[in-house]
Amino acid sequence: MIQSHLIYGLSVNIEKESIKNVEFNTLFMLSTKSKQI
């Protein structure tokens, strides 16, 4: 029980981090594109 709960918590954290990374990457891409123009 405890192990599955830990794994679930880790997967949720990984999902949150990946969402943050996607948001950061899109912001970075937008800023670099605006600089190029």
Number of C-alpha atoms within 10 A of each C-alpha: 5 7 8 9 10 11 11 12 12 12 12 12 12 12 12 12 12 12 12 12 12 12 12 12 12 12 12 12 12 12 11 11 10 9 8 7 5
